[in-house]
Amino acid sequence: MVNAGLIQRLSVADYRGKMEGGNFPLGKATEATANEIGADWVGKALADKYANFSKDRLHSYRKPALKKKANIIQANVEAWDEPGGTVTQNGHITIVKG
């Protein structure tokens, strides 16, 4: 389980993301740590091929994937305005080797 301080950082970054067009960096983490962050973000999740969603579908975690334009692997924690609506905040976690 990821510590509460990191979840607080997500909340602060989420707020800042609203002020900066919705996208914000969350720093670097191993894939395992990113997956822990994602699990904490969405809680008991509903999963599809690309993402896990919170039960209310207002938070999602997109699993690590190669971002071809930037040539890096990133995972994303996202907040939605409504289920199936628009992503309002998108936090990026850059994946590093453990």
C-alpha positions in Angstrom: 0.0 0.0 0.0 1.3 3.4 -0.9 1.7 5.9 2.0 -0.8 8.6 2.6 1.7 11.3 1.8 1.8 10.2 -1.8 -2.0 10.2 -2.0 -2.0 13.7 -0.6 0.5 14.7 -3.3 -1.9 13.3 -5.9 -4.7 15.4 -4.4 -2.5 18.6 -4.5 -1.3 17.8 -8.0 -4.9 17.1 -9.1 -5.9 20.6 -7.9 -2.9 22.2 -9.6 -3.8 20.2 -12.8 -7.2 21.9 -12.8 -5.4 25.2 -12.8 -2.9 24.2 -15.6 -5.2 22.6 -18.2 -5.6 19.2 -16.5 -2.2 17.6 -17.2 0.5 17.4 -14.5 3.6 15.3 -13.7 3.7 13.0 -10.7 7.4 12.2 -11.0 9.1 8.9 -11.5 8.4 5.5 -10.1 8.9 1.8 -10.8 6.1 0.0 -12.5 5.2 -1.8 -9.3 5.0 1.5 -7.4 3.0 3.1 -10.2 0.6 0.1 -10.0 0.2 0.6 -6.2 -0.5 4.3 -6.7 -3.1 3.4 -9.3 -4.7 0.9 -7.0 -4.9 3.5 -4.2 -6.3 6.0 -6.7 -9.2 3.9 -7.9 -9.9 1.7 -4.9 -11.6 -1.6 -5.6 -11.4 -1.3 -9.4 -13.3 -2.3 -12.5 -10.8 -3.3 -15.2 -10.7 -3.2 -18.9 -7.9 -3.8 -21.4 -6.2 -0.4 -20.8 -7.3 1.0 -17.5 -8.8 0.3 -14.1 -11.8 2.5 -13.0 -13.2 3.3 -9.6 -16.6 1.9 -8.9 -18.2 5.3 -9.5 -16.0 5.6 -12.7 -14.8 9.1 -11.7 -11.2 8.0 -11.2 -9.1 5.8 -13.5 -5.6 4.4 -13.7 -4.1 3.7 -17.1 -1.4 1.1 -17.0 2.2 1.8 -18.0 2.6 2.2 -21.8 5.1 3.5 -24.2 4.5 7.1 -25.2 6.0 7.0 -28.7 6.4 10.7 -29.2 8.3 11.2 -26.0 9.9 7.7 -26.1 9.2 7.1 -22.4 6.9 4.7 -20.5 4.2 6.4 -18.5 1.2 5.5 -16.4 -1.7 7.9 -15.8 -4.0 8.7 -12.9 -7.1 10.5 -14.2 -10.2 12.2 -12.8 -13.4 12.4 -14.9 -16.2 15.0 -14.8 -18.8 12.2 -15.0 -18.7 8.5 -15.9 -17.9 8.2 -19.6 -17.5 12.0 -19.8 -14.3 14.1 -20.1 -11.0 13.6 -18.4 -10.5 16.7 -16.3 -7.2 15.9 -14.7 -4.4 13.6 -16.0 -1.4 12.9 -13.8 1.6 11.3 -15.5 4.0 8.9 -13.7 7.2 8.2 -15.7 8.3 4.6 -15.3 11.9 3.8 -14.3 13.7 0.5 -13.8 13.8 -0.7 -10.2 
